[in-house]
Amino acid sequence: MRESVELFIRSVHLTAAILWFGGVLFSTFVVTPILQQNLSPENLLTIHNRFRTLIRLMIHVLLTTGAMVFFIVALNNGFFTGNSNDDFKAYMLIFVVKLAAFGIMALFWGLYSSFYRKHLELAPPDGDAYHSQSRHINVWRGLMLVAGLIVFALTLLL
Ligand code: HEM
């Protein structure tokens, strides 16, 4: 029973990770460059707000299921009975670093999405939302993608 619960939580975590990272990559490199040249800022804002809701949900799912998986691994390794070994201490260290990288990534996502939203709200209705976009918006998005890759890399070490 415990194994199937663990498997279920892990699969939700993995699905949320794929949706989050895949969604951000697809939006950054495929959808946004095309839509920005063809849609009004108002329509772009509607799309961005929908996307924000989905990503915010995924971030919460990742946080909740990640904490649950960690709890299960800790339980399996005797952490709560004081029987954990050195391997688990190394695991915990990588986990904490992954959590910090996740926090930084979520911060960059928040900055990017708020600045981009503000940019679209202030853009003239018939203006060119693409060429008037400030560089710092793309910088926050790039940093968020890098932080996301670091989270994935740390997961490989777990
Ligand atoms: C962008 C954010 C994140 C991504 C992309 C990500 C990605 C992943 C992936 C792909 C796995 C392997 C899934 C599996 O088969 O078990 C995993 C496992 C795990 N994640 Fe995350 N994760 C993220 C955030 C988090 C957070 C916030 C936490 C903690 C609160 C967390 C804790 C864990 C733990 C404990 C495991 C199990 C590792 C193991 O022992 O096998 N993750 N993560």
Backbone and ligand atoms as CSV (ligand in chain L), in Angstrom:
chain,resi,resn,atom,element,x,y,z
A,1,MET,N,N,0.838,-1.220,0.000
A,1,MET,CA,C,0.000,0.000,0.000
A,1,MET,C,C,0.864,1.257,0.000
A,2,ARG,N,N,1.902,1.228,0.903
A,2,ARG,CA,C,2.766,2.407,0.997
A,2,ARG,C,C,3.487,2.661,-0.335
A,3,GLU,N,N,3.885,1.539,-1.012
A,3,GLU,CA,C,4.600,1.662,-2.289
A,3,GLU,C,C,3.725,2.324,-3.349
A,4,SER,N,N,2.439,1.910,-3.395
A,4,SER,CA,C,1.588,2.482,-4.444
A,4,SER,C,C,1.285,3.957,-4.169
A,5,VAL,N,N,1.169,4.317,-2.874
A,5,VAL,CA,C,0.954,5.743,-2.546
A,5,VAL,C,C,2.188,6.533,-2.986
A,6,GLU,N,N,3.371,5.980,-2.687
A,6,GLU,CA,C,4.618,6.663,-3.061
A,6,GLU,C,C,4.718,6.810,-4.584
A,7,LEU,N,N,4.383,5.738,-5.287
A,7,LEU,CA,C,4.441,5.760,-6.754
A,7,LEU,C,C,3.486,6.812,-7.316
A,8,PHE,N,N,2.291,6.877,-6.719
A,8,PHE,CA,C,1.300,7.844,-7.189
A,8,PHE,C,C,1.809,9.281,-6.981
A,9,ILE,N,N,2.321,9.558,-5.781
A,9,ILE,CA,C,2.799,10.919,-5.490
A,9,ILE,C,C,3.975,11.278,-6.396
A,10,ARG,N,N,4.892,10.300,-6.592
A,10,ARG,CA,C,6.030,10.539,-7.471
A,10,ARG,C,C,5.573,10.837,-8.904
A,11,SER,N,N,4.543,10.107,-9.359
A,11,SER,CA,C,4.106,10.338,-10.737
A,11,SER,C,C,3.419,11.702,-10.873
A,12,VAL,N,N,2.705,12.141,-9.819
A,12,VAL,CA,C,2.104,13.499,-9.872
A,12,VAL,C,C,3.231,14.537,-9.918
A,13,HIS,N,N,4.273,14.305,-9.097
A,13,HIS,CA,C,5.412,15.231,-9.055
A,13,HIS,C,C,6.095,15.308,-10.431
A,14,LEU,N,N,6.312,14.147,-11.017
A,14,LEU,CA,C,6.979,14.085,-12.326
A,14,LEU,C,C,6.126,14.771,-13.395
A,15,THR,N,N,4.812,14.511,-13.361
A,15,THR,CA,C,3.917,15.136,-14.345
A,15,THR,C,C,3.941,16.657,-14.201
A,16,ALA,N,N,3.880,17.142,-12.941
A,16,ALA,CA,C,3.903,18.593,-12.713
A,16,ALA,C,C,5.232,19.186,-13.185
A,17,ALA,N,N,6.345,18.446,-12.957
A,17,ALA,CA,C,7.659,18.937,-13.380
A,17,ALA,C,C,7.715,19.052,-14.906
A,18,ILE,N,N,7.167,18.042,-15.583
A,18,ILE,CA,C,7.184,18.061,-17.061
A,18,ILE,C,C,6.281,19.183,-17.586
A,19,LEU,N,N,5.088,19.309,-16.959
A,19,LEU,CA,C,4.161,20.368,-17.397
A,19,LEU,C,C,4.785,21.747,-17.189
A,20,TRP,N,N,5.402,21.917,-16.016
A,20,TRP,CA,C,6.003,23.214,-15.702
A,20,TRP,C,C,7.115,23.553,-16.684
A,21,PHE,N,N,8.101,22.646,-16.778
A,21,PHE,CA,C,9.275,22.960,-17.590
A,21,PHE,C,C,8.935,22.937,-19.082
A,22,GLY,N,N,8.163,21.933,-19.492
A,22,GLY,CA,C,7.766,21.840,-20.896
A,22,GLY,C,C,6.941,23.061,-21.285
A,23,GLY,N,N,6.027,23.457,-20.385
A,23,GLY,CA,C,5.162,24.609,-20.659
A,23,GLY,C,C,5.975,25.878,-20.832
A,24,VAL,N,N,6.930,26.082,-19.933
A,24,VAL,CA,C,7.734,27.304,-19.996
A,24,VAL,C,C,8.611,27.304,-21.252
A,25,LEU,N,N,9.209,26.151,-21.576
A,25,LEU,CA,C,10.057,26.078,-22.778
A,25,LEU,C,C,9.230,26.294,-24.050
A,26,PHE,N,N,8.069,25.627,-24.108
A,26,PHE,CA,C,7.206,25.736,-25.295
A,26,PHE,C,C,6.734,27.183,-25.466
A,27,SER,N,N,6.343,27.787,-24.338
A,27,SER,CA,C,5.865,29.166,-24.415
A,27,SER,C,C,6.996,30.106,-24.831
A,28,THR,N,N,8.204,29.916,-24.257
A,28,THR,CA,C,9.312,30.833,-24.528
A,28,THR,C,C,9.804,30.747,-25.979
A,29,PHE,N,N,9.975,29.514,-26.458
A,29,PHE,CA,C,10.647,29.361,-27.753
A,29,PHE,C,C,9.710,29.122,-28.931
A,30,VAL,N,N,8.448,28.742,-28.677
A,30,VAL,CA,C,7.544,28.458,-29.802
A,30,VAL,C,C,6.379,29.444,-29.852
A,31,VAL,N,N,5.600,29.482,-28.768
A,31,VAL,CA,C,4.331,30.225,-28.822
A,31,VAL,C,C,4.532,31.744,-28.770
A,32,THR,N,N,5.238,32.207,-27.739
A,32,THR,CA,C,5.337,33.660,-27.528
A,32,THR,C,C,5.952,34.411,-28.722
A,33,PRO,N,N,7.078,33.946,-29.305
A,33,PRO,CA,C,7.646,34.720,-30.422
A,33,PRO,C,C,6.669,34.885,-31.590
A,34,ILE,N,N,5.848,33.863,-31.838
A,34,ILE,CA,C,4.904,33.954,-32.962
A,34,ILE,C,C,3.711,34.837,-32.596
A,35,LEU,N,N,3.138,34.565,-31.396
A,35,LEU,CA,C,1.942,35.316,-31.003
A,35,LEU,C,C,2.233,36.807,-30.819
A,36,GLN,N,N,3.426,37.119,-30.323
A,36,GLN,CA,C,3.753,38.528,-30.071
A,36,GLN,C,C,3.741,39.351,-31.357
A,37,GLN,N,N,4.000,38.694,-32.475
A,37,GLN,CA,C,4.027,39.423,-33.748
A,37,GLN,C,C,2.636,39.520,-34.360
A,38,ASN,N,N,1.710,38.695,-33.864
A,38,ASN,CA,C,0.403,38.631,-34.530
A,38,ASN,C,C,-0.795,39.017,-33.672
A,39,LEU,N,N,-0.630,39.063,-32.358
A,39,LEU,CA,C,-1.775,39.361,-31.491
A,39,LEU,C,C,-1.637,40.720,-30.827
A,40,SER,N,N,-2.787,41.299,-30.456
A,40,SER,CA,C,-2.752,42.580,-29.742
A,40,SER,C,C,-2.285,42.330,-28.310
A,41,PRO,N,N,-1.721,43.377,-27.649
A,41,PRO,CA,C,-1.298,43.210,-26.258
A,41,PRO,C,C,-2.425,42.699,-25.358
A,42,GLU,N,N,-3.667,43.117,-25.661
A,42,GLU,CA,C,-4.803,42.697,-24.833
A,42,GLU,C,C,-4.994,41.169,-24.878
A,43,ASN,N,N,-4.938,40.622,-26.103
A,43,ASN,CA,C,-5.087,39.166,-26.241
A,43,ASN,C,C,-3.898,38.410,-25.654
A,44,LEU,N,N,-2.710,38.997,-25.829
A,44,LEU,CA,C,-1.518,38.377,-25.240
A,44,LEU,C,C,-1.649,38.312,-23.719
A,45,LEU,N,N,-2.226,39.390,-23.162
A,45,LEU,CA,C,-2.408,39.448,-21.707
A,45,LEU,C,C,-3.368,38.343,-21.239
A,46,THR,N,N,-4.443,38.126,-22.002
A,46,THR,CA,C,-5.400,37.066,-21.649
A,46,THR,C,C,-4.695,35.707,-21.632
A,47,ILE,N,N,-3.876,35.459,-22.673
A,47,ILE,CA,C,-3.154,34.182,-22.747
A,47,ILE,C,C,-2.169,34.070,-21.578
A,48,HIS,N,N,-1.436,35.165,-21.344
A,48,HIS,CA,C,-0.432,35.132,-20.279
A,48,HIS,C,C,-1.079,34.877,-18.905
A,49,ASN,N,N,-2.227,35.498,-18.672
A,49,ASN,CA,C,-2.900,35.311,-17.371
A,49,ASN,C,C,-3.347,33.859,-17.179
A,50,ARG,N,N,-3.807,33.236,-18.259
A,50,ARG,CA,C,-4.199,31.817,-18.176
A,50,ARG,C,C,-2.984,30.953,-17.884
A,51,PHE,N,N,-1.905,31.258,-18.596
A,51,PHE,CA,C,-0.672,30.497,-18.424
A,51,PHE,C,C,-0.135,30.651,-16.995
A,52,ARG,N,N,-0.200,31.875,-16.472
A,52,ARG,CA,C,0.249,32.144,-15.094
A,52,ARG,C,C,-0.490,31.265,-14.091
A,53,THR,N,N,-1.819,31.138,-14.292
A,53,THR,CA,C,-2.624,30.325,-13.374
A,53,THR,C,C,-2.147,28.882,-13.389
A,54,LEU,N,N,-1.899,28.351,-14.607
A,54,LEU,CA,C,-1.453,26.962,-14.728
A,54,LEU,C,C,-0.086,26.778,-14.063
A,55,ILE,N,N,0.832,27.690,-14.334
A,55,ILE,CA,C,2.189,27.565,-13.792
A,55,ILE,C,C,2.171,27.706,-12.269
A,56,ARG,N,N,1.364,28.624,-11.776
A,56,ARG,CA,C,1.256,28.812,-10.314
A,56,ARG,C,C,0.747,27.524,-9.653
A,57,LEU,N,N,-0.240,26.903,-10.322
A,57,LEU,CA,C,-0.777,25.632,-9.807
A,57,LEU,C,C,0.320,24.567,-9.784
A,58,MET,N,N,1.092,24.482,-10.877
A,58,MET,CA,C,2.155,23.463,-10.966
A,58,MET,C,C,3.211,23.689,-9.874
A,59,ILE,N,N,3.528,24.954,-9.604
A,59,ILE,CA,C,4.526,25.255,-8.575
A,59,ILE,C,C,4.038,24.747,-7.209
A,60,HIS,N,N,2.745,24.950,-6.943
A,60,HIS,CA,C,2.197,24.467,-5.666
A,60,HIS,C,C,2.170,22.933,-5.612
A,61,VAL,N,N,1.814,22.323,-6.755
A,61,VAL,CA,C,1.779,20.852,-6.800
A,61,VAL,C,C,3.191,20.298,-6.582
A,62,LEU,N,N,4.196,20.926,-7.238
A,62,LEU,CA,C,5.585,20.463,-7.083
A,62,LEU,C,C,6.041,20.557,-5.629
A,63,LEU,N,N,5.684,21.685,-5.020
A,63,LEU,CA,C,6.096,21.903,-3.624
A,63,LEU,C,C,5.453,20.867,-2.694
A,64,THR,N,N,4.151,20.667,-2.867
A,64,THR,CA,C,3.426,19.744,-1.984
A,64,THR,C,C,3.884,18.300,-2.194
A,65,THR,N,N,3.904,17.853,-3.482
A,65,THR,CA,C,4.265,16.453,-3.732
A,65,THR,C,C,5.747,16.216,-3.418
A,66,GLY,N,N,6.608,17.241,-3.680
A,66,GLY,CA,C,8.044,17.110,-3.364
A,66,GLY,C,C,8.241,16.897,-1.871
A,67,ALA,N,N,7.511,17.686,-1.064
A,67,ALA,CA,C,7.617,17.540,0.396
A,67,ALA,C,C,7.122,16.157,0.821
A,68,MET,N,N,6.050,15.674,0.169
A,68,MET,CA,C,5.507,14.346,0.511
A,68,MET,C,C,6.502,13.242,0.169
A,69,VAL,N,N,7.123,13.345,-1.034
A,69,VAL,CA,C,8.096,12.319,-1.436
A,69,VAL,C,C,9.277,12.329,-0.457
A,70,PHE,N,N,9.706,13.533,-0.086
A,70,PHE,CA,C,10.830,13.623,0.855
A,70,PHE,C,C,10.464,12.955,2.187
A,71,PHE,N,N,9.256,13.222,2.643
A,71,PHE,CA,C,8.789,12.632,3.905
A,71,PHE,C,C,8.829,11.104,3.826
A,72,ILE,N,N,8.354,10.561,2.693
A,72,ILE,CA,C,8.327,9.091,2.524
A,72,ILE,C,C,9.753,8.524,2.497
A,73,VAL,N,N,10.655,9.220,1.733
A,73,VAL,CA,C,12.044,8.737,1.667
A,73,VAL,C,C,12.669,8.786,3.064
A,74,ALA,N,N,12.383,9.871,3.809
A,74,ALA,CA,C,12.927,10.011,5.171
A,74,ALA,C,C,12.408,8.885,6.073
A,75,LEU,N,N,11.133,8.577,5.913
A,75,LEU,CA,C,10.512,7.496,6.707
A,75,LEU,C,C,11.171,6.156,6.392
A,76,ASN,N,N,11.379,5.904,5.071
A,76,ASN,CA,C,12.004,4.641,4.640
A,76,ASN,C,C,13.447,4.521,5.110
A,77,ASN,N,N,14.095,5.678,5.363
A,77,ASN,CA,C,15.506,5.647,5.753
A,77,ASN,C,C,15.710,5.805,7.255
A,78,GLY,N,N,14.653,5.626,8.009
A,78,GLY,CA,C,14.742,5.654,9.465
A,78,GLY,C,C,15.076,7.018,10.054
A,79,PHE,N,N,14.754,8.077,9.311
A,79,PHE,CA,C,15.077,9.428,9.797
A,79,PHE,C,C,14.338,9.760,11.097
A,80,PHE,N,N,13.092,9.304,11.187
A,80,PHE,CA,C,12.277,9.661,12.354
A,80,PHE,C,C,12.559,8.769,13.562
A,81,THR,N,N,13.289,7.673,13.328
A,81,THR,CA,C,13.626,6.802,14.464
A,81,THR,C,C,15.101,6.939,14.850
A,82,GLY,N,N,15.784,7.892,14.206
A,82,GLY,CA,C,17.192,8.154,14.524
A,82,GLY,C,C,18.136,7.107,13.963
A,83,ASN,N,N,17.696,6.356,12.929
A,83,ASN,CA,C,18.552,5.300,12.357
A,83,ASN,C,C,19.104,5.652,10.977
A,84,SER,N,N,19.087,6.954,10.608
A,84,SER,CA,C,19.511,7.290,9.245
A,84,SER,C,C,21.033,7.181,9.108
A,85,ASN,N,N,21.483,6.832,7.882
A,85,ASN,CA,C,22.928,6.682,7.656
A,85,ASN,C,C,23.500,7.911,6.937
A,86,ASP,N,N,24.819,7.849,6.616
A,86,ASP,CA,C,25.479,9.000,5.986
A,86,ASP,C,C,24.929,9.290,4.591
A,87,ASP,N,N,24.518,8.218,3.896
A,87,ASP,CA,C,23.955,8.403,2.559
A,87,ASP,C,C,22.727,9.311,2.618
A,88,PHE,N,N,21.918,9.093,3.651
A,88,PHE,CA,C,20.708,9.906,3.765
A,88,PHE,C,C,21.045,11.352,4.145
A,89,LYS,N,N,22.137,11.539,4.887
A,89,LYS,CA,C,22.549,12.915,5.235
A,89,LYS,C,C,22.955,13.664,3.958
A,90,ALA,N,N,23.665,12.963,3.047
A,90,ALA,CA,C,24.050,13.578,1.762
A,90,ALA,C,C,22.789,13.875,0.938
A,91,TYR,N,N,21.833,12.948,0.991
A,91,TYR,CA,C,20.560,13.121,0.277
A,91,TYR,C,C,19.843,14.385,0.771
A,92,MET,N,N,19.870,14.540,2.109
A,92,MET,CA,C,19.192,15.697,2.707
A,92,MET,C,C,19.839,17.010,2.280
A,93,LEU,N,N,21.163,16.978,2.185
A,93,LEU,CA,C,21.891,18.179,1.786
A,93,LEU,C,C,21.498,18.583,0.356
A,94,ILE,N,N,21.492,17.584,-0.552
A,94,ILE,CA,C,21.119,17.883,-1.946
A,94,ILE,C,C,19.662,18.353,-2.002
A,95,PHE,N,N,18.825,17.749,-1.170
A,95,PHE,CA,C,17.405,18.136,-1.125
A,95,PHE,C,C,17.264,19.615,-0.745
A,96,VAL,N,N,18.038,20.031,0.274
A,96,VAL,CA,C,17.948,21.432,0.734
A,96,VAL,C,C,18.433,22.377,-0.370
A,97,VAL,N,N,19.512,21.970,-1.064
A,97,VAL,CA,C,20.020,22.819,-2.158
A,97,VAL,C,C,18.974,22.885,-3.282
A,98,LYS,N,N,18.337,21.731,-3.565
A,98,LYS,CA,C,17.302,21.712,-4.600
A,98,LYS,C,C,16.136,22.645,-4.209
A,99,LEU,N,N,15.776,22.609,-2.940
A,99,LEU,CA,C,14.681,23.462,-2.460
A,99,LEU,C,C,15.038,24.942,-2.630
A,100,ALA,N,N,16.313,25.268,-2.330
A,100,ALA,CA,C,16.767,26.658,-2.469
A,100,ALA,C,C,16.730,27.061,-3.952
A,101,ALA,N,N,17.209,26.160,-4.840
A,101,ALA,CA,C,17.204,26.451,-6.279
A,101,ALA,C,C,15.762,26.626,-6.764
A,102,PHE,N,N,14.864,25.808,-6.212
A,102,PHE,CA,C,13.442,25.910,-6.564
A,102,PHE,C,C,12.886,27.281,-6.132
A,103,GLY,N,N,13.266,27.713,-4.924
A,103,GLY,CA,C,12.814,29.020,-4.414
A,103,GLY,C,C,13.285,30.141,-5.326
A,104,ILE,N,N,14.553,30.059,-5.750
A,104,ILE,CA,C,15.114,31.095,-6.634
A,104,ILE,C,C,14.386,31.081,-7.981
A,105,MET,N,N,14.132,29.850,-8.478
A,105,MET,CA,C,13.426,29.726,-9.745
A,105,MET,C,C,12.016,30.333,-9.655
A,106,ALA,N,N,11.326,30.043,-8.543
A,106,ALA,CA,C,9.961,30.569,-8.376
A,106,ALA,C,C,9.996,32.110,-8.281
A,107,LEU,N,N,11.056,32.621,-7.641
A,107,LEU,CA,C,11.205,34.085,-7.530
A,107,LEU,C,C,11.393,34.701,-8.926
A,108,PHE,N,N,12.280,34.104,-9.741
A,108,PHE,CA,C,12.514,34.610,-11.101
A,108,PHE,C,C,11.240,34.511,-11.940
A,109,TRP,N,N,10.503,33.413,-11.757
A,109,TRP,CA,C,9.243,33.270,-12.497
A,109,TRP,C,C,8.290,34.404,-12.105
A,110,GLY,N,N,8.183,34.670,-10.801
A,110,GLY,CA,C,7.290,35.728,-10.317
A,110,GLY,C,C,7.683,37.080,-10.889
A,111,LEU,N,N,8.992,37.365,-10.911
A,111,LEU,CA,C,9.459,38.657,-11.436
A,111,LEU,C,C,9.167,38.753,-12.929
A,112,TYR,N,N,9.510,37.676,-13.665
A,112,TYR,CA,C,9.273,37.685,-15.120
A,112,TYR,C,C,7.793,37.889,-15.416
A,113,SER,N,N,6.949,37.083,-14.776
A,113,SER,CA,C,5.541,37.132,-15.161
A,113,SER,C,C,4.890,38.450,-14.744
A,114,SER,N,N,5.330,39.043,-13.617
A,114,SER,CA,C,4.749,40.336,-13.219
A,114,SER,C,C,5.202,41.453,-14.154
A,115,PHE,N,N,6.490,41.464,-14.504
A,115,PHE,CA,C,6.984,42.516,-15.406
A,115,PHE,C,C,6.357,42.390,-16.798
A,116,TYR,N,N,6.205,41.141,-17.239
A,116,TYR,CA,C,5.627,40.936,-18.579
A,116,TYR,C,C,4.160,41.381,-18.591
A,117,ARG,N,N,3.455,41.078,-17.502
A,117,ARG,CA,C,2.053,41.476,-17.406
A,117,ARG,C,C,1.932,43.007,-17.419
A,118,LYS,N,N,2.788,43.657,-16.630
A,118,LYS,CA,C,2.785,45.131,-16.562
A,118,LYS,C,C,3.067,45.702,-17.949
A,119,HIS,N,N,4.055,45.090,-18.630
A,119,HIS,CA,C,4.435,45.553,-19.975
A,119,HIS,C,C,3.233,45.470,-20.926
A,120,LEU,N,N,2.487,44.367,-20.845
A,120,LEU,CA,C,1.331,44.204,-21.740
A,120,LEU,C,C,0.202,45.151,-21.350
A,121,GLU,N,N,0.046,45.397,-20.057
A,121,GLU,CA,C,-1.022,46.312,-19.614
A,121,GLU,C,C,-0.758,47.740,-20.085
A,122,LEU,N,N,0.534,48.114,-20.133
A,122,LEU,CA,C,0.873,49.490,-20.490
A,122,LEU,C,C,1.046,49.695,-21.999
A,123,ALA,N,N,1.171,48.572,-22.752
A,123,ALA,CA,C,1.398,48.706,-24.198
A,123,ALA,C,C,0.162,49.293,-24.866
A,124,PRO,N,N,0.335,50.213,-25.863
A,124,PRO,CA,C,-0.832,50.751,-26.582
A,124,PRO,C,C,-1.564,49.621,-27.299
A,125,PRO,N,N,-2.922,49.652,-27.345
A,125,PRO,CA,C,-3.713,48.539,-27.872
A,125,PRO,C,C,-3.297,48.077,-29.271
A,126,ASP,N,N,-2.911,49.030,-30.145
A,126,ASP,CA,C,-2.534,48.620,-31.497
A,126,ASP,C,C,-1.008,48.644,-31.677
A,127,GLY,N,N,-0.294,48.695,-30.550
A,127,GLY,CA,C,1.175,48.789,-30.623
A,127,GLY,C,C,1.821,47.438,-30.860
A,128,ASP,N,N,3.137,47.472,-31.055
A,128,ASP,CA,C,3.904,46.255,-31.291
A,128,ASP,C,C,4.494,45.780,-29.953
A,129,ALA,N,N,3.840,44.791,-29.360
A,129,ALA,CA,C,4.249,44.341,-28.017
A,129,ALA,C,C,5.619,43.674,-28.045
A,130,TYR,N,N,6.028,43.191,-29.215
A,130,TYR,CA,C,7.284,42.436,-29.306
A,130,TYR,C,C,8.500,43.367,-29.262
A,131,HIS,N,N,8.517,44.358,-30.163
A,131,HIS,CA,C,9.718,45.180,-30.270
A,131,HIS,C,C,9.857,46.189,-29.145
A,132,SER,N,N,8.744,46.501,-28.474
A,132,SER,CA,C,8.837,47.467,-27.370
A,132,SER,C,C,9.178,46.770,-26.050
A,133,GLN,N,N,9.358,45.441,-26.097
A,133,GLN,CA,C,9.590,44.697,-24.843
A,133,GLN,C,C,10.982,44.989,-24.271
A,134,SER,N,N,11.020,45.335,-22.970
A,134,SER,CA,C,12.316,45.653,-22.369
A,134,SER,C,C,13.161,44.398,-22.210
A,135,ARG,N,N,14.467,44.624,-22.241
A,135,ARG,CA,C,15.374,43.476,-22.169
A,135,ARG,C,C,15.311,42.780,-20.809
A,136,HIS,N,N,15.046,43.553,-19.730
A,136,HIS,CA,C,15.087,42.924,-18.401
A,136,HIS,C,C,14.013,41.840,-18.251
A,137,ILE,N,N,12.934,41.953,-19.002
A,137,ILE,CA,C,11.888,40.914,-18.929
A,137,ILE,C,C,12.468,39.582,-19.417
A,138,ASN,N,N,13.197,39.643,-20.547
A,138,ASN,CA,C,13.804,38.414,-21.089
A,138,ASN,C,C,14.897,37.881,-20.176
A,139,VAL,N,N,15.586,38.796,-19.481
A,139,VAL,CA,C,16.659,38.362,-18.571
A,139,VAL,C,C,16.067,37.543,-17.418
A,140,TRP,N,N,14.961,38.032,-16.827
A,140,TRP,CA,C,14.329,37.278,-15.720
A,140,TRP,C,C,13.848,35.910,-16.213
A,141,ARG,N,N,13.314,35.879,-17.433
A,141,ARG,CA,C,12.836,34.608,-17.978
A,141,ARG,C,C,14.008,33.641,-18.202
A,142,GLY,N,N,15.108,34.171,-18.729
A,142,GLY,CA,C,16.296,33.341,-18.955
A,142,GLY,C,C,16.835,32.800,-17.638
A,143,LEU,N,N,16.889,33.666,-16.616
A,143,LEU,CA,C,17.391,33.226,-15.311
A,143,LEU,C,C,16.494,32.145,-14.725
A,144,MET,N,N,15.178,32.306,-14.953
A,144,MET,CA,C,14.232,31.311,-14.440
A,144,MET,C,C,14.469,29.949,-15.115
A,145,LEU,N,N,14.728,29.964,-16.421
A,145,LEU,CA,C,14.994,28.710,-17.136
A,145,LEU,C,C,16.286,28.062,-16.642
A,146,VAL,N,N,17.307,28.881,-16.392
A,146,VAL,CA,C,18.579,28.341,-15.899
A,146,VAL,C,C,18.376,27.718,-14.511
A,147,ALA,N,N,17.640,28.452,-13.650
A,147,ALA,CA,C,17.382,27.926,-12.298
A,147,ALA,C,C,16.597,26.607,-12.383
A,148,GLY,N,N,15.661,26.526,-13.333
A,148,GLY,CA,C,14.884,25.292,-13.526
A,148,GLY,C,C,15.786,24.134,-13.934
A,149,LEU,N,N,16.750,24.427,-14.816
A,149,LEU,CA,C,17.691,23.378,-15.239
A,149,LEU,C,C,18.541,22.912,-14.056
A,150,ILE,N,N,18.907,23.858,-13.194
A,150,ILE,CA,C,19.693,23.487,-12.003
A,150,ILE,C,C,18.865,22.560,-11.096
A,151,VAL,N,N,17.557,22.883,-10.961
A,151,VAL,CA,C,16.678,22.015,-10.160
A,151,VAL,C,C,16.667,20.601,-10.737
A,152,PHE,N,N,16.561,20.487,-12.070
A,152,PHE,CA,C,16.578,19.168,-12.713
A,152,PHE,C,C,17.902,18.453,-12.460
A,153,ALA,N,N,19.001,19.209,-12.600
A,153,ALA,CA,C,20.332,18.611,-12.394
A,153,ALA,C,C,20.461,18.086,-10.965
A,154,LEU,N,N,19.964,18.872,-10.000
A,154,LEU,CA,C,20.054,18.444,-8.596
A,154,LEU,C,C,19.187,17.208,-8.351
A,155,THR,N,N,18.058,17.136,-9.077
A,155,THR,CA,C,17.189,15.965,-8.936
A,155,THR,C,C,17.934,14.694,-9.356
A,156,LEU,N,N,18.776,14.827,-10.380
A,156,LEU,CA,C,19.538,13.657,-10.834
A,156,LEU,C,C,20.485,13.160,-9.744
A,157,LEU,N,N,20.919,14.083,-8.878
A,157,LEU,CA,C,21.837,13.691,-7.803
A,157,LEU,C,C,21.113,13.064,-6.615
A,158,LEU,N,N,19.795,13.302,-6.544
A,158,LEU,CA,C,19.054,12.811,-5.366
A,158,LEU,C,C,18.989,11.288,-5.320
L,1,HEM,C1,C,10.795,23.068,-10.842
L,1,HEM,C2,C,10.686,22.312,-9.794
L,1,HEM,C3,C,10.939,20.843,-9.734
L,1,HEM,C4,C,11.253,19.971,-10.723
L,1,HEM,C5,C,11.431,20.265,-12.191
L,1,HEM,C6,C,11.395,18.675,-10.114
L,1,HEM,C7,C,11.679,17.511,-10.799
L,1,HEM,C8,C,11.738,16.271,-10.223
L,1,HEM,C9,C,11.826,15.016,-10.951
L,1,HEM,C10,C,11.852,14.905,-12.472
L,1,HEM,C11,C,11.888,14.023,-10.037
L,1,HEM,C12,C,11.988,12.513,-10.312
L,1,HEM,C13,C,10.578,11.952,-10.125
L,1,HEM,C14,C,10.580,10.518,-9.679
L,1,HEM,O1,O,10.564,9.648,-10.535
L,1,HEM,O2,O,10.576,10.279,-8.479
L,1,HEM,C15,C,11.855,14.613,-8.720
L,1,HEM,C16,C,11.930,13.920,-7.553
L,1,HEM,C17,C,11.898,14.502,-6.301
L,1,HEM,N1,N,11.636,15.830,-6.026
L,1,HEM,FE1,FE,11.388,17.287,-7.382
L,1,HEM,N2,N,11.169,18.778,-8.756
L,1,HEM,C18,C,10.893,20.087,-8.482
L,1,HEM,C19,C,10.589,20.636,-7.271
L,1,HEM,C20,C,10.676,19.965,-6.077
L,1,HEM,C21,C,10.419,20.518,-4.783
L,1,HEM,C22,C,9.957,21.953,-4.540
L,1,HEM,C23,C,10.669,19.560,-3.867
L,1,HEM,C24,C,10.534,19.603,-2.370
L,1,HEM,C25,C,9.646,20.273,-1.712
L,1,HEM,C26,C,11.069,18.369,-4.570
L,1,HEM,C27,C,11.423,17.171,-3.981
L,1,HEM,C28,C,11.677,16.005,-4.656
L,1,HEM,C29,C,12.006,14.730,-4.033
L,1,HEM,C30,C,12.166,14.477,-2.537
L,1,HEM,C31,C,12.139,13.792,-5.064
L,1,HEM,C32,C,12.457,12.292,-4.914
L,1,HEM,C33,C,13.888,12.042,-5.266
L,1,HEM,C34,C,14.217,10.563,-5.072
L,1,HEM,O3,O,14.558,10.198,-3.961
L,1,HEM,O4,O,14.106,9.801,-6.026
L,1,HEM,N3,N,11.058,18.649,-5.909
L,1,HEM,N4,N,11.751,15.976,-8.873
